[in-house]
């Protein structure tokens, strides 16, 4: 029962953690208007949140070899509460960037510590548990746009203050529940960060090769999704609804994606998801009508979000106890850095006069070519399973 309560508290925790990362996307047009900045600078704000999410993952992995996982999880809540307050009081772009970066740090600390903890709390059904946990985080992405719209009736800063207060309350509750829960002992074998990571380098490189480019494209796509939809002739309200749809599709995708990751051969399953994502993004650049955009947006959202519990299940279910936290931290930090610059790159190309369709169409084709190479390697037995 206590493990179930801890799991429930972590689902609430991850809701706020993900909301803190996603909330900047629907605020981009507000930042552009209020601070008088261009798309590249606005994209940099989002990029800093994701770079912040990547930055602490290696140090956190080392910390997990010294400190119990649930202690590190709780510390991420403290960081989130403070950093959200910093962002909410921003009066300059630089101030806002600092707040976004620190909010990203909170998410990085959380995911590197919470995901291994969950896989060890429920080792017999890793994919299913990570899928439910991911679905909880995805609910935050679904409500991000309407949440910001409601906040704008008063002030955009209200959205950040709400995250700060929620983080403080959730952190206190999680600490209370964790003190009464018997923690797993599997992580006690992971005591040498460098040796643990190096022992599993082939698995780490394989995982990065499969999901790195896809997540880079996704970062650039979803952070500019509203502006992209407006470039196709949709109104601001319709464009915001599209962003909500793409994230709503991710709620069942996380649940079923994690469940299927427990059932299917994992490397072919992952490659299938990435290939389908490439095709769906390419299709998105070809459609114009509202109905077609709704359908393709739903498909894109479902496919890409099924990728995340699948890759975590592949790693956390395969890594041994002696290297799980260390190796996952190395993978996670590198993966976040690879995807974090996606928003800035897209913003840079748009400012130079390229259309959204041409940017995302080219990205989809390059991603598809990458998948073909990986499929050949997998079929010839050169990728670890």
Secondary structure as UniProt FT lines:
FT   HELIX           2..22
FT   TURN            23..24
FT   HELIX           25..27
FT   HELIX           28..35
FT   HELIX           39..55
FT   HELIX           57..63
FT   TURN            64..66
FT   HELIX           69..88
FT   HELIX           93..121
FT   HELIX           123..125
FT   HELIX           126..152
FT   TURN            153..154
FT   HELIX           157..179
FT   HELIX           186..189
FT   HELIX           193..199
FT   HELIX           201..223
FT   HELIX           225..231
FT   TURN            232..233
FT   HELIX           236..261
FT   TURN            262..263
FT   HELIX           266..284
FT   TURN            285..286
FT   HELIX           290..316
FT   TURN            317..318
FT   TURN            321..323
FT   HELIX           324..340
FT   HELIX           342..351
FT   TURN            352..353
FT   HELIX           356..379
FT   TURN            380..381
//
